[in-house]
Amino acid sequence: MNRFVAAERALRTAAPHELLSAARRVLSEQYQADAVELFMADYGLTVLQPVSVLPHTLEPVPVHNSPAGRAFGAQEPYAEPVGGGRVRVHLPVTVRGDRLGVLSVTLSDRDHAAGCRTELAEIAEVLGHEVIVAERDTDLYLQARRKDRLTLAAEMQWQLLPGRSCARPEYELGAQLEPAYAIFGDNFDWSATADRLSLYVTNGMGEGIEASLLTNLAINALRNARRAGIPLADQAALADQAVYAHYRGRCYLSVLMFDFDLATGRARVVDAGSPQMLRLRGGTVERITFDAQLPLGMFEETDYVAQEFHVEPGDRLVFVSDGVYGVSSPKGEAYGDTALARAIQATRLLPAAEVPRAILRELTGHRGRPVPDDDALVVCLDWRGR
């Protein structure tokens, strides 16, 4: 049997909690691996956490300034000499652009590592798919993603998200929320078909569990309407009714909604609240405004109208919540459009998946303290078109 096929079969038939054990066994037998470790990116995207039975037997690895972090950031295999002629190959574990972590495989010599690196990269991709499926049946990989305890509100929000990045030939998406372990209201959602991309950016009202419950209700109402094949403006109207029916106007939710045509770049947009969008086109950053409409759930039976928008190949769209552009420095200076434009220019060479984290790092420096007063959300969309 082909060794790659043997490895793939071993992973696909392993019990959900035994994926790492299966990988170690088959890579040792088929590729003469001396050691195999799996690291998952934590919620804050600061460290790579080892997957093991608690308590962890290995130390976390920093995403910055580490060989494994280099593979994670560049999304390319990286070979690290470890002495005695051995090589540790770090392989990104990624599923359709969603960056999960890194598989580290130690091999006996450099030539052997070079000869099987392509196959090992494909095995890491297979492992990523199996991790996603296994998370339905075990907490092991979700536990490995956290370096600190999540608040209950944050637990609810992370479970609601589609992922932190994704990629298709027409576009790349990346998103990040802060504070990663204590978020409560901000959220994003996306879904694609063969011809369309739906993207929602939400700015939740309130704090803690109440904010998370509000966002959960609104996002699931939007998904319910979308999955019924209802147009964008009517999705907003139905979600508005669902939120108002429960809260009677006491709580409401801001959302910026897009429905992109993947073939033409034309989009329908509903702007119902406070999330903002900036566009980088041809080296120029500008804030794009839409017709402002009422947040979801503020009043009974609000009608929403979608407007037209067009995105061109090479455009980068950056969406932010008010926890980004409304942040003040110790001197009282708002972050605002100028600082955001500067941050977007400074990160223009980074892939979309890396941009949100980089902007949020700069935001922390502007704020002058590590703990924010409000959620902060950044979503980056790179449009390539067809």
Residue pairs with C-beta under 8 A, 6 or more apart in sequence:
3 30
3 31
3 119
4 119
4 122
4 123
6 26
6 29
6 30
7 23
7 26
7 27
7 30
7 31
7 119
7 123
7 126
8 123
8 126
10 22
10 23
10 25
10 26
11 19
11 22
11 23
11 26
11 123
11 126
11 127
11 130
12 126
12 130
13 22
14 21
14 22
14 130
16 133
16 134
16 135
16 136
16 137
16 138
16 140
17 134
17 137
17 138
17 140
19 38
19 127
19 130
19 131
19 134
20 36
20 37
20 38
20 51
20 52
23 36
23 38
23 103
23 123
23 127
24 33
24 35
24 36
27 33
27 36
27 105
27 120
27 123
28 34
28 36
31 105
31 107
31 116
31 119
31 120
32 107
32 108
32 112
33 105
33 106
33 107
34 86
34 106
34 107
34 108
35 88
35 104
35 105
35 106
36 103
36 104
36 105
36 106
37 50
37 51
37 58
37 103
37 104
38 50
38 51
38 93
38 101
38 102
38 103
38 104
38 127
39 48
39 49
39 50
39 51
39 60
39 61
39 68
39 101
39 102
39 103
39 104
40 48
40 49
40 51
40 100
40 101
40 141
40 144
40 145
41 47
41 48
41 49
41 63
41 72
41 99
41 100
41 101
41 145
42 48
42 49
42 60
42 145
42 146
42 147
42 180
43 145
43 146
43 150
43 154
43 158
43 180
43 181
44 147
44 178
44 179
44 180
44 181
45 63
45 164
45 176
45 180
45 357
46 62
46 63
46 64
46 147
47 60
47 61
47 62
47 63
47 147
48 60
48 61
48 62
48 63
48 66
48 68
48 69
48 72
48 101
48 102
49 56
49 60
49 101
49 144
49 145
49 146
49 147
50 56
50 57
50 58
50 59
50 60
50 61
50 144
51 101
51 140
51 141
51 144
52 58
52 144
54 143
56 144
60 147
61 68
61 69
61 102
62 69
63 69
63 72
63 73
64 73
67 78
67 80
67 88
67 90
68 78
68 90
68 102
68 104
69 102
70 78
70 90
71 77
71 78
71 90
71 91
71 92
71 102
72 90
72 92
72 99
72 101
72 102
73 354
75 92
75 94
75 99
75 351
76 92
77 89
77 90
77 91
77 92
77 117
77 120
77 121
78 89
78 90
79 87
79 88
79 89
79 90
79 110
79 113
79 114
79 117
80 87
80 88
80 89
80 90
81 87
81 88
81 110
82 88
82 106
85 108
85 109
85 110
86 106
86 107
86 108
86 109
87 106
87 107
87 109
87 110
87 112
87 113
88 104
88 105
88 106
88 107
89 104
89 105
89 106
89 107
89 113
89 117
89 120
90 102
90 103
90 104
91 102
91 103
91 104
91 105
91 120
91 121
91 123
91 124
92 99
92 101
92 102
92 121
92 124
93 99
93 100
93 101
93 102
93 103
93 124
93 125
93 127
93 128
93 131
94 100
94 124
94 125
94 128
95 125
95 128
95 129
95 131
95 132
96 166
96 167
96 168
97 165
97 166
97 167
97 168
97 172
97 173
97 353
98 163
98 164
98 165
98 166
99 164
99 165
99 353
100 128
100 131
100 132
103 120
103 123
103 124
103 127
105 120
107 113
107 116
131 141
134 140
134 141
135 141
135 142
146 181
148 181
149 181
150 158
150 181
150 182
151 181
151 182
151 184
151 208
152 209
152 212
153 182
153 183
153 184
153 208
153 209
153 211
153 212
154 180
154 181
154 182
154 183
154 184
154 212
156 209
156 212
156 213
156 216
157 177
157 183
157 184
157 185
157 186
157 187
157 212
157 215
158 183
160 187
160 189
160 215
160 216
160 219
161 175
161 177
161 187
161 188
161 189
162 188
162 189
162 190
162 191
164 174
164 175
164 176
164 353
165 172
165 173
165 174
165 175
165 352
165 353
166 172
166 173
166 190
166 192
167 173
167 353
168 192
168 262
169 384
169 386
170 197
170 262
170 383
170 384
170 385
170 386
171 197
171 260
171 262
171 381
171 382
171 383
171 384
172 351
172 352
172 353
172 381
172 382
172 384
173 190
173 199
173 352
173 353
173 379
173 380
173 381
173 382
174 351
174 352
174 353
174 354
174 355
174 356
174 379
174 380
175 188
175 356
175 377
175 378
175 379
175 380
176 356
176 357
176 360
176 377
176 378
177 183
177 186
177 187
177 375
177 376
177 377
178 323
178 360
178 363
178 364
178 372
178 375
178 376
178 377
179 371
179 372
179 375
179 376
183 375
184 204
184 206
184 207
184 208
184 209
184 211
184 212
184 375
185 202
185 203
185 204
185 205
185 206
185 207
185 211
185 212
185 214
185 215
185 375
186 202
186 203
186 204
186 215
186 321
186 323
186 375
186 376
186 377
187 200
187 201
187 202
187 204
187 215
187 219
187 377
188 199
188 200
188 201
188 202
188 319
188 377
188 379
189 198
189 199
189 200
189 202
189 219
189 222
189 223
190 197
190 198
190 199
190 200
191 197
191 198
191 223
191 226
192 198
192 262
194 262
195 261
195 262
195 263
196 259
196 260
196 261
196 262
197 258
197 259
197 260
197 262
198 226
198 232
198 257
198 258
198 259
198 260
199 257
199 258
199 260
199 379
199 381
200 219
200 222
200 255
200 256
200 257
200 258
201 255
201 256
201 275
201 319
201 321
201 377
201 379
202 215
202 218
202 219
202 253
202 254
202 255
202 256
202 275
203 253
203 254
203 255
203 273
203 274
203 275
203 321
203 322
203 323
203 375
203 377
204 211
204 212
204 214
204 215
204 253
204 254
204 375
205 211
205 214
205 251
205 252
205 253
205 254
205 295
206 214
206 251
210 251
214 243
214 247
214 251
214 253
215 253
217 242
217 243
217 246
218 239
218 242
218 243
218 253
218 255
218 296
218 297
221 238
221 239
221 242
221 243
222 235
222 236
222 239
222 255
222 257
224 238
225 234
225 235
225 238
225 239
226 235
230 238
231 259
231 268
231 306
232 257
232 258
232 259
232 268
232 269
232 270
232 306
233 268
233 270
233 304
233 305
233 306
234 304
235 257
235 270
236 255
236 257
236 270
236 272
236 293
236 296
236 304
237 301
237 302
237 303
237 304
239 255
239 296
240 272
240 294
240 296
240 297
240 298
240 301
240 302
240 304
241 300
241 301
242 297
243 251
243 252
243 253
243 296
243 297
244 252
244 297
244 298
244 299
244 300
244 301
246 297
247 297
249 297
249 298
249 299
249 300
251 297
252 294
252 295
252 296
252 297
252 298
253 273
253 295
253 296
253 297
254 272
254 273
254 274
254 275
254 295
254 296
255 270
255 272
255 273
255 275
255 295
255 296
256 269
256 270
256 271
256 272
256 273
256 275
256 276
256 277
256 290
256 319
257 269
257 270
257 271
257 272
258 267
258 268
258 269
258 309
259 267
259 268
259 269
259 306
260 266
260 267
260 311
261 267
262 385
262 386
263 386
265 310
265 311
265 312
265 313
265 383
265 385
266 308
266 309
266 310
267 308
267 309
267 310
267 311
268 306
268 307
268 308
268 309
269 290
269 306
269 307
269 308
269 309
270 293
270 304
270 305
270 306
270 307
271 290
271 291
271 292
271 293
271 307
272 293
272 294
272 295
272 296
272 304
273 294
273 295
273 296
274 295
274 321
274 322
275 319
275 320
275 321
275 322
275 377
276 287
276 319
276 320
276 322
276 325
277 287
277 288
277 317
277 318
277 319
277 320
278 285
278 286
278 287
278 288
278 317
278 318
278 320
278 337
278 340
278 341
278 344
279 285
279 286
279 287
279 288
279 315
279 316
279 317
279 318
280 315
280 316
280 317
280 318
280 344
280 345
280 348
281 312
281 314
281 315
281 316
282 314
285 340
285 341
285 344
285 345
286 341
287 337
288 309
290 307
290 309
291 305
291 307
293 302
293 304
293 305
294 302
311 317
311 383
311 385
312 383
312 385
313 383
313 384
313 385
314 383
314 384
315 382
315 383
316 344
316 348
316 352
316 355
316 380
316 381
316 382
316 383
317 380
317 381
317 383
318 340
318 344
318 355
318 359
318 378
318 379
318 380
318 381
319 377
319 378
319 379
319 380
319 381
320 340
320 359
320 376
320 377
320 378
320 379
321 375
321 376
321 377
322 374
323 372
323 374
323 375
323 376
323 377
324 335
324 340
324 359
324 360
324 363
324 376
324 377
324 378
325 334
325 335
325 336
325 337
325 340
326 334
326 335
326 374
327 334
327 335
327 363
327 366
327 367
327 372
327 373
327 374
327 376
328 334
328 335
328 367
329 335
329 366
329 367
329 368
330 368
330 369
333 366
335 363
335 366
339 362
339 366
340 359
343 358
343 359
343 362
343 363
344 355
344 359
346 358
346 362
347 354
347 355
347 358
347 359
350 358
351 382
352 380
352 381
352 382
353 380
355 378
355 380
356 378
356 379
356 380
359 378
360 376
360 378
363 376
364 370
364 372
